[in-house]
Amino acid sequence: MTRVRAVEQLGPTECGLCCCAMLLEAAGAGVPMHDLRTRYRVGRDGLTVADLATVLRENGVRPRVYRTTPAGLAALGRPAICHWKRSHFVVVTGFDSGGVTLLDPGAGRRRVSAEEFAASFSGLAVTADPVSHRVRARPPSGARVLGRFAWQRRGLLGLVLVLSLVSSLVPLGIPWLLEQLFGDRPGGLSAGPLLAGVGLAFALLLFVRTVAGIVASAAVGRSLAGAVFDRLLRLPYAFVENRGPGDLMFTLESVHRLRALLCNDLIVALAAVVVTVVLLGWLAAVSMAALVTTLLLMSALAAGTLAAARTVRRLAHAQTRAQAELQATQLSAISGLELIKTNGMEGVYAEQWQRRSDAAQRHSDRLQTVQGVFDAVLAGVMFVGPVVILQQALAGRSAPGVSLVVSVQALTGLLLGQVNVLAGSVTRLAQAGSLLARIADVLLRPADDLFRGETRERPSGDVVVEEVTFGYGTFGRRVLDGASLRVPEGAKVAIVGPSGCGKSTLARLLVGLHRPDAGRILIGDVELGGHDRDRFYEAVAYVPQNVVLEYGTVRDNIAWGAGDPDEERVREAARRVGLHDEITALPLGYDTPVASLGQNFSGGQRQRIALARAAFKEASIVVLDEATSSLDNLSESTVTAFFNSLRATRIIIAHRLTSILDADLIVVMDHGRVVATGSHEQLRRDAGLYRALYEEAARLPVSSKS
């Protein structure tokens, strides 16, 4: 079968899309994975076999779908995407007596036994007919992305390179130094002052090089980290939803690991290349036989380095994925500790953490073992190599001088040392490849460009939804399917419906978190995205189901983004939602710190702080998504009175129907469509979905929250 390059899975459900990239490459119609990620949104449900066939067809190859056995798959004689363990996709690239070779987007290239393959293969496979004119994918290189930031600091990095080069070339003066110390010429320099001067100068050079490296590393790291974090904030919200906070935290931390790679390993490697070329020229002048021997040793080392780099890359990929999963588990446990403890799940989570920690450690141990074997081989070459080269250099010389012997020995050791540096840099770069891929994926993705308009007027007018269709992935179920409604300016409108009908999704579209796949949303006569982004969010307030407070104080959270807010405005906003007395009763009042994303406040307090933020903002459009679900009856009546006093357009996604009986308009949704509109009395008289929901709610016991 054709050898196929592995494509790493970064999102939890994009294994199918990665397999399509690999199969397209094998068929000769290579498309970079970056382009596929941009064109196809993969939601939480991933892709089906039919979706894979569509992706392949749309990218220029003819797919063939089979229901077959392992023997039938082997008979096809070409790479195939296989459905694996009923929840994953892999690419099978070869069968032999030793087992099956496959490319797993989550674990890289690996081999499994025929028995394991038969047990895991679900029976569905997809192949692609080769194209007549082969096109090789040229994916954006993570190294090139990193190089852009290096170029921004080229002055500092150039200084580090020059200092590294000079410090590496200093040992070339060993022959001159030995001649001065041991030569027979009269007028030789005194050993003590000479050695002291050379040693001091060399130490000073290394110190300056170290300081320059630290400064350059900090500068590049700051630029890179800032760019990654800024781009992450500006990416479409769907990207954050699919990746999860643990995975994204791991990506951000990867920046600091790469800083040392760029400012130390790569620069030292560049200096090593120059020094190696100079030393090879010197060796050629001494002995051609020694030069040939050295080149043979270097060729063997290069072959071993490339082989080791491939293994290191595969193991590093698995290690990175295991570490990202471990970090996601830790973050999930810490953020959900209240629920874990109240359900007695400490043992379950501890066991899950231990499994993932063991997996991460196992991959790390394997990687260190391979690196250790490689380092041992390099050490052996470093030990034996200079002696072999010295033997060749002195062959045929009857009485070589002491200085010549020592010089050849020292400089051949230096030469092989530079080769050692290069080999180590190659393997470390291979190890960092998975981290580079994650950072490049963030930096190369297009930022959210929904708000491309330049309308500076404050959004106002009716909110109109026209035949809006939306799904969380390019393929799969439409969460909204032709939804239409009109919200009159200044009205209080409630949107109700059964769970999963698309209410919250519609709320997210109204505030610009997602863009419709079809249809449009207008505010007044301006389509969503036609306003300047800052002006839009000055006028629109959104309070989601699960309120997360920001790091800072209560005051900071109410006046979020206001810089130096007017204290009376902050207090008035808190009074309007019935929160002022509770805040002033705290020892630190409005200076009370918010910790753990607001977990030191009750759910009702967090919701009212978010509502106070909307009051402080004086928004003209307010969207509440179940935003009073944690309030007790007294607090809810206070918030309802505040809400009714607003002159803003108010859109409420409601679960408790008792809270929206006085709405100007109630919109009923089901299966992604608007199925009824009217007042409470009108809808209750009809024998429709709203009446069923209302009667069901009336049968439920009334709860009192605190």
C-alpha positions, 0 to 999 in steps of 0.5 A: 500500500501507499505510505501515508503521512499521519495527521494529528487529531487536535479536536475531540471529534475530528478523527474522521476529518483527519482520516479524510486528509490522510486518504486524500493525500494517499489518493494524490489529491492532498488538501492541508488539514488546516484547510479542511478544518476551516471548511468543515465544522465538526460538532460534538457528534463527529462525522458519519461514514456518509459525511466522510464520503461527502468530504472526499467527493467535494475534494476531488476524489471518488469515494467507495464505501464497503461493508467488509471483513478484515480479509476483504479489506486486505484484498483491496490493497489500498489505504482505507478509513476504517470505523474503529470500536464503533466510536472512532476512525483510523486509516489502515495502511498495510497488512502482513504476517505480523499484524496490521499497520494503521494511522490513528489520529489520536495516537499516530502510526502503530501496529496491532495484531490481527486479533485486535484488529478483527475485534475493533474493526466495525466492518465499515471502510472507505477508500478513495480512487487515485487521481491522475494528476497528483497534488501533494498537500503542503500544510502550514508549518508550525516552524514557519509560524514560529519563525514569524515571531523570531523575525520580529525579534531578529536583532536580539536573536541575531546577537544571540546567534553571533555570540553563540557562533563566537563561543563555539569558534573559540576552541578553534584557537586551541592549536595556537594556544598549545603552540604558545605553551608548548612550542619550541619558538623563543618568546612564547607567552607565560602559561599562567597569565595566558590561561587566566586571560583566555579563561576569563574572556571565554567566561565573560563571553558565555555570560553575555551570551546567556544574558542575551539568550534570556532577554531574547527568550523573554521577548519572543515568548511574550510576543508569541504568548500574547498573539496566541491568547489574543487570537484565541479570544477572537476565534469563533465561539464554536472553536472554544466549545469543541476544544474545551477549557482543559485542552486550550489551557494546555495549548497556552502553556505550550508557548512557554515550552517552545520559547526555550526551543527557539532561543536556545536549541535552534540558535545553537544548532545554527551556530553548530552548522557553521562551526561544523563546516569550518572544522570540516575544512580544517580537517580536510587540510590536515588529512583527507582520510580523516575527513572521509572517516568523519563524513562516514560517522556523520552520515551514520549519525544523520541516519540514526537521528532521522530514525530516532526523530520519527519515533520521537515524533510519534511518541511525543504526539501520544504524550501531548494528547495524554497530557492534554486529557489529564489537564482537562480531567484536572480542570473538570474536577476542580471546577465541578468539585461541589457536584463531585463531593455531593454525589460521593464521586471523589473515588471515581474521579480519583481513579479516572485521574490516576488512569490518565496520569498513568497514561501520561507518565507511560508515554513520557517514560517511553519517550525518555527511554528512546531519547536515552538510547539515542543519547547513549549512542551519541555518547559512544560515538563521542567517546570512540570517534575522536580516537578513530579520526585521530588515528586516520589524521596521524597515519603516515606521520613518523613523529607528530608533535605534541601540539598537533596530536592534542589539537587534532584530538581536541578539535575532532572532539569539538567537531563531533560535539557540534554534530551531537548538538545538531542531532539533539536539536533535531530530536527536540524539534521532533518532540516539539512538533505536536506542541507547534501544531496546536499553536499553529492551529490557533494562530492560522485559524481565521478570526471571527469576522461576523462583525464586518460592518462599520455602522456606528449607530447604537443598535435599535429597532425591531429584532427580526429573525428570518428563516434562520437555519443553524447546526453546530457542525457542517453535517448532522442535525439542524438545531434551528430549521427555518426559525422566524420571529419578530420582536418589537422594539421595547417589548418583553418577549419570552421564548419557550419550548421543550428541552433541545428545541433550539431556544438557547441556540437562538439566544446565542445567535441573537447576541453574535456568538454564532452566525446562521448557516442560512437566513438572517437576523436584523436589528432595525434595518441592519443585518447582524454583523453590520454594526461595529463590534464595539457599538453592538456590544455596548447596546446588547447584554446577554445573561447565560444559563450558567453565570461565570464571574470574572477574577476581581471584585464585585464592583469590577464584575458589575462595571465590567470593562468600564475602567474607573466606574462611577460608584453611584452607578454601580450601587444603583445597578445593584439596588435595581436587582435587589443585591445592594443590601447583600453586598454592603452586608459583606465585610469588604462590601463592593471590594469583596473578591470574586474567587473560583469563577464566582463559586464563593457566591450563590447561584442566585447572587451570581445571576443578580450580579450578571443582571446588575451588569446589564443594568449598569450597561444600560443596554437597549437589547437584553437577552436572558437565557434561563437567567433567573433559574437560581432565584428564590421567589422574592428575588425573582419578583424584584428582578421581574420588577426591574426587568419590567421597568426597562425600556429595552427590548427584552428577550427571555429564554424561559423554563419556568413559565410562571415568570413570563405570564405578563410577557407582551409576546410568547414564542413557542419553539419545537424542533428548531422552528417557531410553532406558535406565538401569542399572549399567555391567555391566547396560547393557553386557550389553544390545544397546542404545545404551550398549553401542554407545557403550562399544564405540565408546569402547573403539576410540578411542586413549587420550589423555594431557592436560597 
